[in-house]
Amino acid sequence: MTTVGMSARSPAPSGGLGRALRDGGIVTWRNLKRIPRIPELAIFAILQSIMFVLLFAFVFGGAIPLPGGGDYKEFLMPGIFAQTIAFASATTTIGMTDDMAKGIIDRFRSLPMARSAVLTGRTFSDVVYNGGILIVLMLSGLAVGWVVRTGPLEFLAGVGLLLLFAFAMSWIGVWLGLSVPTVEVAQQVGFTVLFPITFVSNVFVPTQTLPDWLRPFAEWNPVSTLTASIRDLWGNPNPFATTGFPAEQPILLTLIWIAVILAIFVPLAVRRYMAVSR
């Protein structure tokens, strides 16, 4: 009896890349199947983002002039997309903490599956989830007057950059989700970290309107560089307070940020998962 119990609790071997991908796909599908069963998760995420669109487009938009001119709604929508993607880590944090609290992670560890499947399944499913929310937001943006002024290749490149950033942010969420004790704490930590990053940026206002001491942080902020990249790719207004690397190479800087986030938080998340698995 004891031998069987110990065997059931021991981590399963990885079984190679093919097995890791297959098991990761199964966990991804399991996470996505939860969305129809708990539709409130997607509904409130969509409503929150649409609320920001309506609030800033029709309430504050008239009071926020753009340096150099341009339509504020076209300026706003790439920022809304970037903000939504940045909050992907909060979604991952809550989902990971919930699985830990319910013992689902313990159940996964007792199964003959690749060790990496739990983490990759969570991150891949959240990328798909955020891709669906982006579609709804784009339809909302078209309804309020946002347009893409470049070609289909630039549009697809922008979507790909958003999803790649969502993948990187989800690894931050995995690490946080494995580090906090309850879902309530996960919610507080996620939003406490993300709100300053998304609001001290060029998402809603041009960086020219910020104090001089705050402007460098806003322009180098990864959410700002992502927003500026999308505006460049889609031909939307993209004013910058100064010249420099963030203004001249936002796409390259965003890719650097993505690489840095993955290089830091993938090992941290894996190490934390291995620690809680013991």
C-alpha positions as CSV (number, residue, x, y, z in Angstrom):
1,M,0.0,0.0,0.0
2,T,2.8,2.4,1.0
3,T,4.8,1.6,-2.1
4,V,1.8,2.2,-4.4
5,G,1.1,5.5,-2.7
6,M,4.7,6.7,-3.0
7,S,4.7,5.7,-6.7
8,A,1.5,7.6,-7.4
9,R,3.0,10.7,-5.8
10,S,6.3,10.6,-7.6
11,P,6.8,12.9,-10.6
12,A,6.4,11.4,-14.0
13,P,9.3,11.4,-16.3
14,S,9.3,14.0,-19.0
15,G,9.2,11.3,-21.8
16,G,10.7,13.5,-24.5
17,L,9.6,16.5,-26.5
18,G,6.7,14.7,-28.3
19,R,5.2,13.5,-25.1
20,A,5.6,17.0,-23.5
21,L,3.8,18.6,-26.4
22,R,1.0,16.1,-26.3
23,D,0.5,16.3,-22.6
24,G,0.8,20.1,-22.8
25,G,-1.9,20.1,-25.4
26,I,-4.2,18.0,-23.2
27,V,-3.8,20.4,-20.3
28,T,-4.4,23.4,-22.6
29,W,-7.7,21.8,-23.8
30,R,-8.7,21.1,-20.2
31,N,-8.1,24.8,-19.3
32,L,-10.0,26.0,-22.3
33,K,-13.0,23.8,-21.6
34,R,-13.5,25.6,-18.3
35,I,-14.4,28.8,-20.2
36,P,-17.9,27.7,-21.3
37,R,-18.5,26.3,-17.9
38,I,-17.6,29.5,-16.2
39,P,-18.6,32.1,-18.8
40,E,-18.4,34.9,-16.2
41,L,-14.6,34.9,-16.5
42,A,-14.6,35.9,-20.1
43,I,-17.7,38.1,-19.9
44,F,-16.3,40.3,-17.2
45,A,-12.9,40.5,-18.8
46,I,-14.5,41.6,-22.0
47,L,-16.8,44.1,-20.3
48,Q,-13.9,45.6,-18.4
49,S,-12.0,46.3,-21.5
50,I,-15.0,47.6,-23.4
51,M,-15.7,49.9,-20.4
52,F,-12.2,51.4,-20.8
53,V,-12.8,51.9,-24.5
54,L,-16.1,53.8,-24.0
55,L,-14.9,55.7,-20.9
56,F,-11.7,57.1,-22.5
57,A,-13.1,57.4,-26.1
58,F,-16.2,59.3,-25.2
59,V,-15.7,60.8,-21.8
60,F,-12.0,61.8,-21.6
61,G,-11.1,61.6,-25.3
62,G,-12.2,65.2,-26.1
63,A,-10.0,66.5,-23.3
64,I,-6.8,64.7,-24.5
65,P,-5.3,66.4,-27.5
66,L,-2.7,64.5,-29.5
67,P,0.6,66.2,-30.3
68,G,0.7,66.5,-34.1
69,G,-3.0,65.8,-34.5
70,G,-4.8,62.5,-35.2
71,D,-7.9,60.8,-34.1
72,Y,-7.9,59.9,-30.4
73,K,-9.9,56.6,-30.9
74,E,-7.2,55.4,-33.3
75,F,-4.6,56.3,-30.7
76,L,-6.5,54.7,-27.9
77,M,-7.3,51.2,-29.3
78,P,-3.7,49.8,-29.6
79,G,-3.3,50.9,-26.0
80,I,-6.4,49.0,-24.9
81,F,-5.1,45.9,-26.7
82,A,-1.8,46.2,-25.0
83,Q,-3.4,46.8,-21.6
84,T,-5.6,43.7,-22.0
85,I,-2.6,41.6,-22.9
86,A,-0.7,42.9,-20.0
87,F,-3.5,41.8,-17.7
88,A,-3.0,38.3,-19.1
89,S,-0.6,37.6,-16.2
90,A,-3.4,38.4,-13.7
91,T,-5.6,35.8,-15.3
92,T,-2.9,33.2,-15.2
93,T,-2.1,34.0,-11.6
94,I,-5.7,33.5,-10.5
95,G,-6.1,30.3,-12.5
96,M,-2.8,28.8,-11.2
97,T,-3.6,29.7,-7.6
98,D,-7.1,28.3,-8.0
99,D,-5.7,25.0,-9.3
100,M,-3.3,24.8,-6.4
101,A,-5.9,25.5,-3.8
102,K,-8.3,22.9,-5.2
103,G,-5.6,20.2,-5.3
104,I,-5.7,19.9,-9.1
105,I,-1.9,20.4,-9.3
106,D,-1.5,17.5,-6.9
107,R,-3.7,15.3,-9.0
108,F,-1.7,16.2,-12.2
109,R,1.6,15.3,-10.4
110,S,0.2,11.9,-9.6
111,L,-0.5,11.1,-13.3
112,P,2.0,9.7,-15.8
113,M,2.4,12.9,-17.7
114,A,5.3,15.2,-18.6
115,R,6.3,17.6,-15.8
116,S,6.2,20.6,-18.1
117,A,2.6,20.0,-19.3
118,V,1.0,21.8,-16.3
119,L,2.9,25.0,-17.0
120,T,2.9,25.0,-20.8
121,G,-0.8,24.0,-20.8
122,R,-1.6,27.0,-18.6
123,T,0.4,29.5,-20.6
124,F,-0.9,28.2,-24.0
125,S,-4.5,28.2,-22.9
126,D,-4.2,31.7,-21.6
127,V,-2.8,32.9,-24.9
128,V,-5.7,31.4,-26.7
129,Y,-8.1,32.9,-24.2
130,N,-6.6,36.4,-24.6
131,G,-6.7,36.0,-28.4
132,G,-10.5,35.5,-28.2
133,I,-10.8,38.6,-26.1
134,L,-8.7,40.6,-28.6
135,I,-11.2,39.6,-31.3
136,V,-14.1,41.1,-29.3
137,L,-12.1,44.2,-28.6
138,M,-11.2,44.7,-32.2
139,L,-14.9,44.5,-33.2
140,S,-15.6,47.1,-30.4
141,G,-12.8,49.3,-31.7
142,L,-14.2,49.2,-35.3
143,A,-17.6,50.2,-33.9
144,V,-16.2,53.4,-32.3
145,G,-14.1,54.4,-35.3
146,W,-10.7,52.7,-35.0
147,V,-9.2,51.4,-38.3
148,V,-6.0,49.7,-39.4
149,R,-4.3,51.9,-42.0
150,T,-1.7,49.4,-43.1
151,G,-1.9,46.1,-45.0
152,P,-2.8,42.6,-43.8
153,L,0.8,41.6,-43.2
154,E,1.3,44.4,-40.8
155,F,-2.0,43.6,-39.1
156,L,-1.0,40.0,-38.6
157,A,2.5,41.0,-37.3
158,G,0.8,43.2,-34.7
159,V,-1.5,40.4,-33.6
160,G,1.4,38.0,-33.4
161,L,3.4,40.5,-31.3
162,L,0.4,40.9,-28.9
163,L,0.1,37.2,-28.5
164,L,3.8,36.7,-28.0
165,F,3.7,39.4,-25.3
166,A,0.7,37.6,-23.7
167,F,2.7,34.4,-23.6
168,A,5.6,36.1,-21.8
169,M,3.3,37.8,-19.3
170,S,1.6,34.5,-18.6
171,W,4.9,33.1,-17.2
172,I,4.9,35.9,-14.7
173,G,1.4,34.8,-13.8
174,V,2.5,31.2,-13.4
175,W,5.3,32.2,-11.0
176,L,3.0,34.5,-9.0
177,G,0.2,31.9,-8.9
178,L,2.6,29.3,-7.4
179,S,3.9,31.8,-4.9
180,V,0.7,33.2,-3.3
181,P,-1.5,31.2,-0.9
182,T,-5.1,32.1,-2.0
183,V,-7.1,33.3,-5.0
184,E,-7.9,36.5,-3.1
185,V,-4.2,37.3,-2.6
186,A,-3.6,36.5,-6.3
187,Q,-6.2,39.0,-7.4
188,Q,-4.7,41.7,-5.2
189,V,-1.1,41.1,-6.2
190,G,-1.9,40.9,-9.9
191,F,-3.8,44.1,-10.1
192,T,-1.5,46.0,-7.7
193,V,1.5,45.2,-9.9
194,L,-0.2,45.8,-13.2
195,F,-2.2,49.0,-12.7
196,P,0.9,51.3,-12.3
197,I,2.6,49.7,-15.3
198,T,-0.4,50.1,-17.6
199,F,-1.4,53.6,-16.4
200,V,2.1,55.1,-16.2
201,S,2.5,54.5,-20.0
202,N,1.4,55.8,-23.3
203,V,-1.7,53.6,-23.3
204,F,-4.3,56.4,-22.6
205,V,-2.3,59.6,-22.9
206,P,0.8,60.8,-24.9
207,T,3.9,60.7,-22.8
208,Q,4.3,64.4,-23.4
209,T,1.6,65.1,-20.8
210,L,3.6,63.3,-18.0
211,P,6.0,65.0,-15.6
212,D,9.6,65.1,-16.8
213,W,10.8,62.7,-14.1
214,L,8.1,60.1,-15.0
215,R,8.4,60.3,-18.7
216,P,11.5,58.0,-19.2
217,F,9.9,55.3,-17.2
218,A,6.7,55.6,-19.3
219,E,8.6,55.5,-22.6
220,W,10.7,52.4,-21.6
221,N,7.8,50.6,-20.0
222,P,7.2,47.3,-21.8
223,V,3.5,48.1,-22.1
224,S,4.4,51.5,-23.7
225,T,6.8,49.8,-26.2
226,L,4.1,47.2,-27.1
227,T,1.5,50.0,-27.6
228,A,3.9,52.0,-29.7
229,S,4.8,48.9,-31.8
230,I,1.1,48.2,-32.6
231,R,0.5,51.9,-33.5
232,D,3.5,51.8,-35.8
233,L,2.4,48.5,-37.4
234,W,-1.2,49.6,-37.9
235,G,-0.6,53.2,-38.9
236,N,-2.3,54.7,-35.9
237,P,-1.2,58.0,-34.2
238,N,2.0,57.4,-32.2
239,P,3.4,60.6,-30.7
240,F,6.6,60.5,-28.6
241,A,7.9,63.2,-26.3
242,T,11.6,62.6,-27.3
243,T,13.7,60.9,-29.8
244,G,15.6,57.8,-28.7
245,F,15.6,54.1,-28.8
246,P,12.0,53.6,-27.6
247,A,10.7,56.1,-30.1
248,E,12.8,54.9,-33.0
249,Q,12.7,51.1,-32.4
250,P,9.6,50.2,-30.4
251,I,9.2,46.8,-32.1
252,L,12.8,45.7,-31.4
253,L,12.6,47.0,-27.8
254,T,9.3,45.0,-27.3
255,L,11.0,41.8,-28.5
256,I,13.9,42.5,-26.2
257,W,11.4,42.9,-23.3
258,I,9.7,39.7,-24.2
259,A,13.0,37.8,-24.3
260,V,14.0,39.3,-20.9
261,I,10.7,38.4,-19.3
262,L,10.9,34.8,-20.6
263,A,14.5,34.4,-19.6
264,I,13.7,35.5,-16.0
265,F,10.3,34.1,-15.3
266,V,10.4,30.7,-17.1
267,P,13.2,29.4,-14.9
268,L,11.6,31.0,-11.8
269,A,8.3,29.4,-12.5
270,V,9.8,26.0,-13.2
271,R,11.9,26.2,-10.1
272,R,8.9,27.2,-8.0
273,Y,6.8,24.4,-9.5
274,M,9.5,21.8,-8.7
275,A,9.7,23.2,-5.2
276,V,6.0,22.8,-4.5
277,S,6.1,19.4,-6.1
278,R,8.3,18.0,-3.4
